[in-house]
């Protein structure tokens, strides 16, 4: 096999390798997009939990105040 033919075969193999890498990078991009979406949803959920916790705490304080005012024993 002459040098020109060897170079052509090597270049063809390089192109195949590059196409394989492109598929790999496309897959990684898809995975990162899914992970970013999940991270955003977790962040949103945690924010909602914080708001709900604050509201629940205010309700507990209010019930406690009413129970004290009416001389009602707390129900557990």
mmCIF file of the N, C-alpha and C atoms, coordinates in Angstrom:
data_MODEL
# 
_entry.id   MODEL 
# 
loop_
_atom_site.group_PDB 
_atom_site.id 
_atom_site.type_symbol 
_atom_site.label_atom_id 
_atom_site.label_alt_id 
_atom_site.label_comp_id 
_atom_site.label_asym_id 
_atom_site.label_entity_id 
_atom_site.label_seq_id 
_atom_site.pdbx_PDB_ins_code 
_atom_site.Cartn_x 
_atom_site.Cartn_y 
_atom_site.Cartn_z 
_atom_site.occupancy 
_atom_site.B_iso_or_equiv 
_atom_site.pdbx_formal_charge 
_atom_site.auth_seq_id 
_atom_site.auth_comp_id 
_atom_site.auth_asym_id 
_atom_site.auth_atom_id 
_atom_site.pdbx_PDB_model_num 
ATOM 1   N N  . UNK A 1 1  ? 0.855   -1.177 0.000  1.00 0.00 ? 1  UNK A N  1 
ATOM 2   C CA . UNK A 1 1  ? 0.000   0.000  0.000  1.00 0.00 ? 1  UNK A CA 1 
ATOM 3   C C  . UNK A 1 1  ? 0.899   1.238  0.000  1.00 0.00 ? 1  UNK A C  1 
ATOM 4   N N  . UNK A 1 2  ? 0.590   2.162  -0.858 1.00 0.00 ? 2  UNK A N  1 
ATOM 5   C CA . UNK A 1 2  ? 1.435   3.356  -0.908 1.00 0.00 ? 2  UNK A CA 1 
ATOM 6   C C  . UNK A 1 2  ? 1.010   4.353  0.175  1.00 0.00 ? 2  UNK A C  1 
ATOM 7   N N  . UNK A 1 3  ? 1.823   5.354  0.371  1.00 0.00 ? 3  UNK A N  1 
ATOM 8   C CA . UNK A 1 3  ? 1.595   6.348  1.435  1.00 0.00 ? 3  UNK A CA 1 
ATOM 9   C C  . UNK A 1 3  ? 0.287   7.103  1.256  1.00 0.00 ? 3  UNK A C  1 
ATOM 10  N N  . UNK A 1 4  ? -0.062  7.423  0.046  1.00 0.00 ? 4  UNK A N  1 
ATOM 11  C CA . UNK A 1 4  ? -1.304  8.171  -0.202 1.00 0.00 ? 4  UNK A CA 1 
ATOM 12  C C  . UNK A 1 4  ? -2.515  7.365  0.232  1.00 0.00 ? 4  UNK A C  1 
ATOM 13  N N  . UNK A 1 5  ? -2.505  6.101  -0.093 1.00 0.00 ? 5  UNK A N  1 
ATOM 14  C CA . UNK A 1 5  ? -3.629  5.235  0.264  1.00 0.00 ? 5  UNK A CA 1 
ATOM 15  C C  . UNK A 1 5  ? -3.718  5.096  1.789  1.00 0.00 ? 5  UNK A C  1 
ATOM 16  N N  . UNK A 1 6  ? -2.575  4.959  2.464  1.00 0.00 ? 6  UNK A N  1 
ATOM 17  C CA . UNK A 1 6  ? -2.542  4.861  3.928  1.00 0.00 ? 6  UNK A CA 1 
ATOM 18  C C  . UNK A 1 6  ? -3.108  6.137  4.568  1.00 0.00 ? 6  UNK A C  1 
ATOM 19  N N  . UNK A 1 7  ? -2.719  7.275  4.041  1.00 0.00 ? 7  UNK A N  1 
ATOM 20  C CA . UNK A 1 7  ? -3.209  8.556  4.573  1.00 0.00 ? 7  UNK A CA 1 
ATOM 21  C C  . UNK A 1 7  ? -4.718  8.679  4.398  1.00 0.00 ? 7  UNK A C  1 
ATOM 22  N N  . UNK A 1 8  ? -5.210  8.257  3.248  1.00 0.00 ? 8  UNK A N  1 
ATOM 23  C CA . UNK A 1 8  ? -6.655  8.321  3.001  1.00 0.00 ? 8  UNK A CA 1 
ATOM 24  C C  . UNK A 1 8  ? -7.401  7.431  3.994  1.00 0.00 ? 8  UNK A C  1 
ATOM 25  N N  . UNK A 1 9  ? -6.901  6.239  4.214  1.00 0.00 ? 9  UNK A N  1 
ATOM 26  C CA . UNK A 1 9  ? -7.526  5.322  5.171  1.00 0.00 ? 9  UNK A CA 1 
ATOM 27  C C  . UNK A 1 9  ? -7.479  5.904  6.578  1.00 0.00 ? 9  UNK A C  1 
ATOM 28  N N  . UNK A 1 10 ? -6.340  6.485  6.953  1.00 0.00 ? 10 UNK A N  1 
ATOM 29  C CA . UNK A 1 10 ? -6.212  7.113  8.279  1.00 0.00 ? 10 UNK A CA 1 
ATOM 30  C C  . UNK A 1 10 ? -7.200  8.265  8.437  1.00 0.00 ? 10 UNK A C  1 
ATOM 31  N N  . UNK A 1 11 ? -7.324  9.085  7.402  1.00 0.00 ? 11 UNK A N  1 
ATOM 32  C CA . UNK A 1 11 ? -8.241  10.221 7.463  1.00 0.00 ? 11 UNK A CA 1 
ATOM 33  C C  . UNK A 1 11 ? -9.692  9.749  7.547  1.00 0.00 ? 11 UNK A C  1 
ATOM 34  N N  . UNK A 1 12 ? -10.022 8.691  6.822  1.00 0.00 ? 12 UNK A N  1 
ATOM 35  C CA . UNK A 1 12 ? -11.374 8.137  6.911  1.00 0.00 ? 12 UNK A CA 1 
ATOM 36  C C  . UNK A 1 12 ? -11.657 7.637  8.320  1.00 0.00 ? 12 UNK A C  1 
ATOM 37  N N  . UNK A 1 13 ? -10.666 6.990  8.922  1.00 0.00 ? 13 UNK A N  1 
ATOM 38  C CA . UNK A 1 13 ? -10.837 6.508  10.295 1.00 0.00 ? 13 UNK A CA 1 
ATOM 39  C C  . UNK A 1 13 ? -10.983 7.676  11.264 1.00 0.00 ? 13 UNK A C  1 
ATOM 40  N N  . UNK A 1 14 ? -10.236 8.734  11.041 1.00 0.00 ? 14 UNK A N  1 
ATOM 41  C CA . UNK A 1 14 ? -10.357 9.933  11.885 1.00 0.00 ? 14 UNK A CA 1 
ATOM 42  C C  . UNK A 1 14 ? -11.748 10.537 11.789 1.00 0.00 ? 14 UNK A C  1 
ATOM 43  N N  . UNK A 1 15 ? -12.307 10.563 10.587 1.00 0.00 ? 15 UNK A N  1 
ATOM 44  C CA . UNK A 1 15 ? -13.657 11.097 10.395 1.00 0.00 ? 15 UNK A CA 1 
ATOM 45  C C  . UNK A 1 15 ? -14.660 10.231 11.154 1.00 0.00 ? 15 UNK A C  1 
ATOM 46  N N  . UNK A 1 16 ? -14.498 8.910  11.077 1.00 0.00 ? 16 UNK A N  1 
ATOM 47  C CA . UNK A 1 16 ? -15.389 8.004  11.816 1.00 0.00 ? 16 UNK A CA 1 
ATOM 48  C C  . UNK A 1 16 ? -15.275 8.260  13.317 1.00 0.00 ? 16 UNK A C  1 
ATOM 49  N N  . UNK A 1 17 ? -14.048 8.449  13.790 1.00 0.00 ? 17 UNK A N  1 
ATOM 50  C CA . UNK A 1 17 ? -13.841 8.727  15.216 1.00 0.00 ? 17 UNK A CA 1 
ATOM 51  C C  . UNK A 1 17 ? -14.502 10.051 15.622 1.00 0.00 ? 17 UNK A C  1 
ATOM 52  N N  . UNK A 1 18 ? -14.390 11.045 14.773 1.00 0.00 ? 18 UNK A N  1 
ATOM 53  C CA . UNK A 1 18 ? -15.001 12.352 15.064 1.00 0.00 ? 18 UNK A CA 1 
ATOM 54  C C  . UNK A 1 18 ? -16.521 12.228 15.116 1.00 0.00 ? 18 UNK A C  1 
ATOM 55  N N  . UNK A 1 19 ? -17.103 11.473 14.196 1.00 0.00 ? 19 UNK A N  1 
ATOM 56  C CA . UNK A 1 19 ? -18.553 11.259 14.211 1.00 0.00 ? 19 UNK A CA 1 
ATOM 57  C C  . UNK A 1 19 ? -18.989 10.546 15.481 1.00 0.00 ? 19 UNK A C  1 
ATOM 58  N N  . UNK A 1 20 ? -18.178 9.590  15.926 1.00 0.00 ? 20 UNK A N  1 
ATOM 59  C CA . UNK A 1 20 ? -18.477 8.904  17.187 1.00 0.00 ? 20 UNK A CA 1 
ATOM 60  C C  . UNK A 1 20 ? -18.415 9.859  18.360 1.00 0.00 ? 20 UNK A C  1 
ATOM 61  N N  . UNK A 1 21 ? -17.435 10.736 18.350 1.00 0.00 ? 21 UNK A N  1 
ATOM 62  C CA . UNK A 1 21 ? -17.323 11.736 19.424 1.00 0.00 ? 21 UNK A CA 1 
ATOM 63  C C  . UNK A 1 21 ? -18.507 12.698 19.402 1.00 0.00 ? 21 UNK A C  1 
ATOM 64  N N  . UNK A 1 22 ? -18.960 13.072 18.218 1.00 0.00 ? 22 UNK A N  1 
ATOM 65  C CA . UNK A 1 22 ? -20.103 13.982 18.115 1.00 0.00 ? 22 UNK A CA 1 
ATOM 66  C C  . UNK A 1 22 ? -21.339 13.360 18.752 1.00 0.00 ? 22 UNK A C  1 
ATOM 67  N N  . UNK A 1 23 ? -21.556 12.084 18.499 1.00 0.00 ? 23 UNK A N  1 
ATOM 68  C CA . UNK A 1 23 ? -22.690 11.376 19.126 1.00 0.00 ? 23 UNK A CA 1 
ATOM 69  C C  . UNK A 1 23 ? -22.528 11.384 20.646 1.00 0.00 ? 23 UNK A C  1 
ATOM 70  N N  . UNK A 1 24 ? -21.316 11.150 21.111 1.00 0.00 ? 24 UNK A N  1 
ATOM 71  C CA . UNK A 1 24 ? -21.017 11.169 22.546 1.00 0.00 ? 24 UNK A CA 1 
ATOM 72  C C  . UNK A 1 24 ? -21.328 12.546 23.144 1.00 0.00 ? 24 UNK A C  1 
ATOM 73  N N  . UNK A 1 25 ? -20.892 13.609 22.477 1.00 0.00 ? 25 UNK A N  1 
ATOM 74  C CA . UNK A 1 25 ? -21.143 14.962 22.972 1.00 0.00 ? 25 UNK A CA 1 
ATOM 75  C C  . UNK A 1 25 ? -22.630 15.307 22.943 1.00 0.00 ? 25 UNK A C  1 
ATOM 76  N N  . UNK A 1 26 ? -23.334 14.856 21.921 1.00 0.00 ? 26 UNK A N  1 
ATOM 77  C CA . UNK A 1 26 ? -24.785 15.081 21.855 1.00 0.00 ? 26 UNK A CA 1 
ATOM 78  C C  . UNK A 1 26 ? -25.487 14.411 23.030 1.00 0.00 ? 26 UNK A C  1 
ATOM 79  N N  . UNK A 1 27 ? -25.035 13.203 23.350 1.00 0.00 ? 27 UNK A N  1 
ATOM 80  C CA . UNK A 1 27 ? -25.616 12.479 24.490 1.00 0.00 ? 27 UNK A CA 1 
ATOM 81  C C  . UNK A 1 27 ? -25.339 13.210 25.793 1.00 0.00 ? 27 UNK A C  1 
ATOM 82  N N  . UNK A 1 28 ? -24.132 13.695 25.959 1.00 0.00 ? 28 UNK A N  1 
ATOM 83  C CA . UNK A 1 28 ? -23.780 14.451 27.170 1.00 0.00 ? 28 UNK A CA 1 
ATOM 84  C C  . UNK A 1 28 ? -24.622 15.721 27.269 1.00 0.00 ? 28 UNK A C  1 
ATOM 85  N N  . UNK A 1 29 ? -24.839 16.423 26.158 1.00 0.00 ? 29 UNK A N  1 
ATOM 86  C CA . UNK A 1 29 ? -25.671 17.624 26.159 1.00 0.00 ? 29 UNK A CA 1 
ATOM 87  C C  . UNK A 1 29 ? -27.091 17.300 26.627 1.00 0.00 ? 29 UNK A C  1 
ATOM 88  N N  . UNK A 1 30 ? -27.635 16.185 26.154 1.00 0.00 ? 30 UNK A N  1 
ATOM 89  C CA . UNK A 1 30 ? -28.987 15.784 26.565 1.00 0.00 ? 30 UNK A CA 1 
ATOM 90  C C  . UNK A 1 30 ? -29.034 15.492 28.058 1.00 0.00 ? 30 UNK A C  1 
ATOM 91  N N  . UNK A 1 31 ? -28.003 14.809 28.551 1.00 0.00 ? 31 UNK A N  1 
ATOM 92  C CA . UNK A 1 31 ? -27.954 14.487 29.981 1.00 0.00 ? 31 UNK A CA 1 
ATOM 93  C C  . UNK A 1 31 ? -27.868 15.764 30.814 1.00 0.00 ? 31 UNK A C  1 
ATOM 94  N N  . UNK A 1 32 ? -27.020 16.703 30.404 1.00 0.00 ? 32 UNK A N  1 
ATOM 95  C CA . UNK A 1 32 ? -26.906 17.964 31.142 1.00 0.00 ? 32 UNK A CA 1 
ATOM 96  C C  . UNK A 1 32 ? -28.211 18.754 31.119 1.00 0.00 ? 32 UNK A C  1 
ATOM 97  N N  . UNK A 1 33 ? -28.920 18.727 30.015 1.00 0.00 ? 33 UNK A N  1 
ATOM 98  C CA . UNK A 1 33 ? -30.200 19.432 29.934 1.00 0.00 ? 33 UNK A CA 1 
ATOM 99  C C  . UNK A 1 33 ? -31.193 18.838 30.931 1.00 0.00 ? 33 UNK A C  1 
ATOM 100 N N  . UNK A 1 34 ? -31.225 17.522 31.041 1.00 0.00 ? 34 UNK A N  1 
ATOM 101 C CA . UNK A 1 34 ? -32.126 16.862 31.988 1.00 0.00 ? 34 UNK A CA 1 
ATOM 102 C C  . UNK A 1 34 ? -31.715 17.170 33.421 1.00 0.00 ? 34 UNK A C  1 
ATOM 103 N N  . UNK A 1 35 ? -30.419 17.116 33.702 1.00 0.00 ? 35 UNK A N  1 
ATOM 104 C CA . UNK A 1 35 ? -29.929 17.404 35.055 1.00 0.00 ? 35 UNK A CA 1 
ATOM 105 C C  . UNK A 1 35 ? -30.249 18.856 35.440 1.00 0.00 ? 35 UNK A C  1 
ATOM 106 N N  . UNK A 1 36 ? -30.059 19.789 34.517 1.00 0.00 ? 36 UNK A N  1 
ATOM 107 C CA . UNK A 1 36 ? -30.369 21.193 34.802 1.00 0.00 ? 36 UNK A CA 1 
ATOM 108 C C  . UNK A 1 36 ? -31.853 21.378 35.087 1.00 0.00 ? 36 UNK A C  1 
ATOM 109 N N  . UNK A 1 37 ? -32.700 20.702 34.333 1.00 0.00 ? 37 UNK A N  1 
ATOM 110 C CA . UNK A 1 37 ? -34.141 20.796 34.565 1.00 0.00 ? 37 UNK A CA 1 
ATOM 111 C C  . UNK A 1 37 ? -34.490 20.260 35.952 1.00 0.00 ? 37 UNK A C  1 
ATOM 112 N N  . UNK A 1 38 ? -33.923 19.105 36.302 1.00 0.00 ? 38 UNK A N  1 
ATOM 113 C CA . UNK A 1 38 ? -34.180 18.526 37.627 1.00 0.00 ? 38 UNK A CA 1 
ATOM 114 C C  . UNK A 1 38 ? -33.666 19.430 38.744 1.00 0.00 ? 38 UNK A C  1 
ATOM 115 N N  . UNK A 1 39 ? -32.501 20.008 38.551 1.00 0.00 ? 39 UNK A N  1 
ATOM 116 C CA . UNK A 1 39 ? -31.946 20.910 39.564 1.00 0.00 ? 39 UNK A CA 1 
ATOM 117 C C  . UNK A 1 39 ? -32.855 22.116 39.758 1.00 0.00 ? 39 UNK A C  1 
ATOM 118 N N  . UNK A 1 40 ? -33.401 22.636 38.665 1.00 0.00 ? 40 UNK A N  1 
ATOM 119 C CA . UNK A 1 40 ? -34.333 23.761 38.761 1.00 0.00 ? 40 UNK A CA 1 
ATOM 120 C C  . UNK A 1 40 ? -35.593 23.374 39.509 1.00 0.00 ? 40 UNK A C  1 
ATOM 121 N N  . UNK A 1 41 ? -36.101 22.168 39.246 1.00 0.00 ? 41 UNK A N  1 
ATOM 122 C CA . UNK A 1 41 ? -37.305 21.719 39.937 1.00 0.00 ? 41 UNK A CA 1 
ATOM 123 C C  . UNK A 1 41 ? -37.045 21.507 41.422 1.00 0.00 ? 41 UNK A C  1 
ATOM 124 N N  . UNK A 1 42 ? -35.877 20.982 41.766 1.00 0.00 ? 42 UNK A N  1 
ATOM 125 C CA . UNK A 1 42 ? -35.528 20.785 43.183 1.00 0.00 ? 42 UNK A CA 1 
ATOM 126 C C  . UNK A 1 42 ? -35.423 22.134 43.885 1.00 0.00 ? 42 UNK A C  1 
ATOM 127 N N  . UNK A 1 43 ? -34.822 23.100 43.229 1.00 0.00 ? 43 UNK A N  1 
ATOM 128 C CA . UNK A 1 43 ? -34.693 24.441 43.804 1.00 0.00 ? 43 UNK A CA 1 
ATOM 129 C C  . UNK A 1 43 ? -36.075 25.058 44.037 1.00 0.00 ? 43 UNK A C  1 
ATOM 130 N N  . UNK A 1 44 ? -36.950 24.918 43.057 1.00 0.00 ? 44 UNK A N  1 
ATOM 131 C CA . UNK A 1 44 ? -38.312 25.433 43.190 1.00 0.00 ? 44 UNK A CA 1 
ATOM 132 C C  . UNK A 1 44 ? -39.032 24.749 44.338 1.00 0.00 ? 44 UNK A C  1 
ATOM 133 N N  . UNK A 1 45 ? -38.906 23.428 44.426 1.00 0.00 ? 45 UNK A N  1 
ATOM 134 C CA . UNK A 1 45 ? -39.554 22.657 45.489 1.00 0.00 ? 45 UNK A CA 1 
ATOM 135 C C  . UNK A 1 45 ? -39.063 23.106 46.865 1.00 0.00 ? 45 UNK A C  1 
ATOM 136 N N  . UNK A 1 46 ? -37.762 23.287 46.993 1.00 0.00 ? 46 UNK A N  1 
ATOM 137 C CA . UNK A 1 46 ? -37.205 23.720 48.287 1.00 0.00 ? 46 UNK A CA 1 
ATOM 138 C C  . UNK A 1 46 ? -37.720 25.103 48.672 1.00 0.00 ? 46 UNK A C  1 
ATOM 139 N N  . UNK A 1 47 ? -37.844 25.983 47.691 1.00 0.00 ? 47 UNK A N  1 
ATOM 140 C CA . UNK A 1 47 ? -38.390 27.311 47.967 1.00 0.00 ? 47 UNK A CA 1 
ATOM 141 C C  . UNK A 1 47 ? -39.829 27.230 48.438 1.00 0.00 ? 47 UNK A C  1 
ATOM 142 N N  . UNK A 1 48 ? -40.611 26.360 47.818 1.00 0.00 ? 48 UNK A N  1 
ATOM 143 C CA . UNK A 1 48 ? -42.004 26.184 48.223 1.00 0.00 ? 48 UNK A CA 1 
ATOM 144 C C  . UNK A 1 48 ? -42.082 25.595 49.618 1.00 0.00 ? 48 UNK A C  1 
ATOM 145 N N  . UNK A 1 49 ? -41.198 24.641 49.927 1.00 0.00 ? 49 UNK A N  1 
ATOM 146 C CA . UNK A 1 49 ? -41.171 24.046 51.254 1.00 0.00 ? 49 UNK A CA 1 
ATOM 147 C C  . UNK A 1 49 ? -40.870 25.098 52.319 1.00 0.00 ? 49 UNK A C  1 
ATOM 148 N N  . UNK A 1 50 ? -39.968 26.003 51.995 1.00 0.00 ? 50 UNK A N  1 
ATOM 149 C CA . UNK A 1 50 ? -39.612 27.065 52.935 1.00 0.00 ? 50 UNK A CA 1 
ATOM 150 C C  . UNK A 1 50 ? -40.813 27.977 53.190 1.00 0.00 ? 50 UNK A C  1 
ATOM 151 N N  . UNK A 1 51 ? -41.518 28.334 52.125 1.00 0.00 ? 51 UNK A N  1 
ATOM 152 C CA . UNK A 1 51 ? -42.706 29.168 52.278 1.00 0.00 ? 51 UNK A CA 1 
ATOM 153 C C  . UNK A 1 51 ? -43.782 28.448 53.082 1.00 0.00 ? 51 UNK A C  1 
ATOM 154 N N  . UNK A 1 52 ? -44.000 27.168 52.786 1.00 0.00 ? 52 UNK A N  1 
ATOM 155 C CA . UNK A 1 52 ? -45.002 26.391 53.516 1.00 0.00 ? 52 UNK A CA 1 
ATOM 156 C C  . UNK A 1 52 ? -44.629 26.252 54.984 1.00 0.00 ? 52 UNK A C  1 
ATOM 157 N N  . UNK A 1 53 ? -43.353 26.055 55.249 1.00 0.00 ? 53 UNK A N  1 
ATOM 158 C CA . UNK A 1 53 ? -42.892 25.928 56.624 1.00 0.00 ? 53 UNK A CA 1 
ATOM 159 C C  . UNK A 1 53 ? -43.148 27.208 57.403 1.00 0.00 ? 53 UNK A C  1 
ATOM 160 N N  . UNK A 1 54 ? -42.884 28.341 56.762 1.00 0.00 ? 54 UNK A N  1 
ATOM 161 C CA . UNK A 1 54 ? -43.106 29.639 57.407 1.00 0.00 ? 54 UNK A CA 1 
ATOM 162 C C  . UNK A 1 54 ? -44.596 29.839 57.704 1.00 0.00 ? 54 UNK A C  1 
ATOM 163 N N  . UNK A 1 55 ? -45.452 29.502 56.745 1.00 0.00 ? 55 UNK A N  1 
ATOM 164 C CA . UNK A 1 55 ? -46.899 29.636 56.929 1.00 0.00 ? 55 UNK A CA 1 
ATOM 165 C C  . UNK A 1 55 ? -47.378 28.731 58.053 1.00 0.00 ? 55 UNK A C  1 
ATOM 166 N N  . UNK A 1 56 ? -46.905 27.486 58.074 1.00 0.00 ? 56 UNK A N  1 
ATOM 167 C CA . UNK A 1 56 ? -47.288 26.534 59.110 1.00 0.00 ? 56 UNK A CA 1 
ATOM 168 C C  . UNK A 1 56 ? -46.859 27.028 60.488 1.00 0.00 ? 56 UNK A C  1 
ATOM 169 N N  . UNK A 1 57 ? -45.673 27.589 60.573 1.00 0.00 ? 57 UNK A N  1 
ATOM 170 C CA . UNK A 1 57 ? -45.181 28.121 61.846 1.00 0.00 ? 57 UNK A CA 1 
ATOM 171 C C  . UNK A 1 57 ? -46.075 29.264 62.345 1.00 0.00 ? 57 UNK A C  1 
ATOM 172 N N  . UNK A 1 58 ? -46.484 30.125 61.427 1.00 0.00 ? 58 UNK A N  1 
ATOM 173 C CA . UNK A 1 58 ? -47.378 31.229 61.807 1.00 0.00 ? 58 UNK A CA 1 
ATOM 174 C C  . UNK A 1 58 ? -48.718 30.694 62.294 1.00 0.00 ? 58 UNK A C  1 
ATOM 175 N N  . UNK A 1 59 ? -49.228 29.658 61.625 1.00 0.00 ? 59 UNK A N  1 
ATOM 176 C CA . UNK A 1 59 ? -50.499 29.063 62.052 1.00 0.00 ? 59 UNK A CA 1 
ATOM 177 C C  . UNK A 1 59 ? -50.371 28.448 63.435 1.00 0.00 ? 59 UNK A C  1 
ATOM 178 N N  . UNK A 1 60 ? -49.266 27.740 63.682 1.00 0.00 ? 60 UNK A N  1 
ATOM 179 C CA . UNK A 1 60 ? -49.039 27.142 64.997 1.00 0.00 ? 60 UNK A CA 1 
ATOM 180 C C  . UNK A 1 60 ? -48.998 28.214 66.083 1.00 0.00 ? 60 UNK A C  1 
ATOM 181 N N  . UNK A 1 61 ? -48.299 29.303 65.804 1.00 0.00 ? 61 UNK A N  1 
ATOM 182 C CA . UNK A 1 61 ? -48.217 30.399 66.785 1.00 0.00 ? 61 UNK A CA 1 
ATOM 183 C C  . UNK A 1 61 ? -49.597 30.987 67.054 1.00 0.00 ? 61 UNK A C  1 
ATOM 184 N N  . UNK A 1 62 ? -50.369 31.156 66.000 1.00 0.00 ? 62 UNK A N  1 
ATOM 185 C CA . UNK A 1 62 ? -51.710 31.739 66.144 1.00 0.00 ? 62 UNK A CA 1 
ATOM 186 C C  . UNK A 1 62 ? -52.629 30.814 66.945 1.00 0.00 ? 62 UNK A C  1 
ATOM 187 N N  . UNK A 1 63 ? -52.584 29.519 66.654 1.00 0.00 ? 63 UNK A N  1 
ATOM 188 C CA . UNK A 1 63 ? -53.405 28.556 67.394 1.00 0.00 ? 63 UNK A CA 1 
ATOM 189 C C  . UNK A 1 63 ? -52.997 28.540 68.859 1.00 0.00 ? 63 UNK A C  1 
ATOM 190 N N  . UNK A 1 64 ? -51.703 28.590 69.095 1.00 0.00 ? 64 UNK A N  1 
ATOM 191 C CA . UNK A 1 64 ? -51.207 28.610 70.474 1.00 0.00 ? 64 UNK A CA 1 
ATOM 192 C C  . UNK A 1 64 ? -51.740 29.824 71.233 1.00 0.00 ? 64 UNK A C  1 
ATOM 193 N N  . UNK A 1 65 ? -51.707 30.980 70.580 1.00 0.00 ? 65 UNK A N  1 
ATOM 194 C CA . UNK A 1 65 ? -52.208 32.204 71.205 1.00 0.00 ? 65 UNK A CA 1 
ATOM 195 C C  . UNK A 1 65 ? -53.697 32.085 71.511 1.00 0.00 ? 65 UNK A C  1 
ATOM 196 N N  . UNK A 1 66 ? -54.466 31.552 70.592 1.00 0.00 ? 66 UNK A N  1 
ATOM 197 C CA . UNK A 1 66 ? -55.919 31.393 70.790 1.00 0.00 ? 66 UNK A CA 1 
ATOM 198 C C  . UNK A 1 66 ? -56.195 30.405 71.915 1.00 0.00 ? 66 UNK A C  1 
ATOM 199 N N  . UNK A 1 67 ? -55.444 29.295 71.947 1.00 0.00 ? 67 UNK A N  1 
ATOM 200 C CA . UNK A 1 67 ? -55.627 28.300 73.007 1.00 0.00 ? 67 UNK A CA 1 
ATOM 201 C C  . UNK A 1 67 ? -55.331 28.908 74.381 1.00 0.00 ? 67 UNK A C  1 
ATOM 202 N N  . UNK A 1 68 ? -54.273 29.710 74.474 1.00 0.00 ? 68 UNK A N  1 
ATOM 203 C CA . UNK A 1 68 ? -53.949 30.356 75.745 1.00 0.00 ? 68 UNK A CA 1 
ATOM 204 C C  . UNK A 1 68 ? -55.049 31.328 76.142 1.00 0.00 ? 68 UNK A C  1 
ATOM 205 N N  . UNK A 1 69 ? -55.535 32.086 75.181 1.00 0.00 ? 69 UNK A N  1 
ATOM 206 C CA . UNK A 1 69 ? -56.568 33.084 75.449 1.00 0.00 ? 69 UNK A CA 1 
ATOM 207 C C  . UNK A 1 69 ? -57.863 32.414 75.917 1.00 0.00 ? 69 UNK A C  1 
ATOM 208 N N  . UNK A 1 70 ? -58.218 31.270 75.334 1.00 0.00 ? 70 UNK A N  1 
ATOM 209 C CA . UNK A 1 70 ? -59.446 30.587 75.683 1.00 0.00 ? 70 UNK A CA 1 
ATOM 210 C C  . UNK A 1 70 ? -59.255 29.536 76.781 1.00 0.00 ? 70 UNK A C  1 
ATOM 211 N N  . UNK A 1 71 ? -58.032 29.456 77.310 1.00 0.00 ? 71 UNK A N  1 
ATOM 212 C CA . UNK A 1 71 ? -57.690 28.459 78.335 1.00 0.00 ? 71 UNK A CA 1 
ATOM 213 C C  . UNK A 1 71 ? -57.997 27.034 77.882 1.00 0.00 ? 71 UNK A C  1 
ATOM 214 N N  . UNK A 1 72 ? -57.617 26.741 76.669 1.00 0.00 ? 72 UNK A N  1 
ATOM 215 C CA . UNK A 1 72 ? -57.805 25.406 76.103 1.00 0.00 ? 72 UNK A CA 1 
ATOM 216 C C  . UNK A 1 72 ? -56.452 24.708 76.131 1.00 0.00 ? 72 UNK A C  1 
ATOM 217 N N  . UNK A 1 73 ? -56.447 23.433 76.557 1.00 0.00 ? 73 UNK A N  1 
ATOM 218 C CA . UNK A 1 73 ? -55.175 22.709 76.555 1.00 0.00 ? 73 UNK A CA 1 
ATOM 219 C C  . UNK A 1 73 ? -54.827 22.322 75.117 1.00 0.00 ? 73 UNK A C  1 
ATOM 220 N N  . UNK A 1 74 ? -53.561 22.416 74.782 1.00 0.00 ? 74 UNK A N  1 
ATOM 221 C CA . UNK A 1 74 ? -53.161 22.095 73.412 1.00 0.00 ? 74 UNK A CA 1 
ATOM 222 C C  . UNK A 1 74 ? -53.456 20.641 73.086 1.00 0.00 ? 74 UNK A C  1 
ATOM 223 N N  . UNK A 1 75 ? -53.947 20.409 71.903 1.00 0.00 ? 75 UNK A N  1 
ATOM 224 C CA . UNK A 1 75 ? -54.219 19.031 71.474 1.00 0.00 ? 75 UNK A CA 1 
ATOM 225 C C  . UNK A 1 75 ? -53.026 18.515 70.666 1.00 0.00 ? 75 UNK A C  1 
ATOM 226 N N  . UNK A 1 76 ? -52.561 17.356 71.003 1.00 0.00 ? 76 UNK A N  1 
ATOM 227 C CA . UNK A 1 76 ? -51.411 16.772 70.296 1.00 0.00 ? 76 UNK A CA 1 
ATOM 228 C C  . UNK A 1 76 ? -51.794 15.466 69.682 1.00 0.00 ? 76 UNK A C  1 
# 
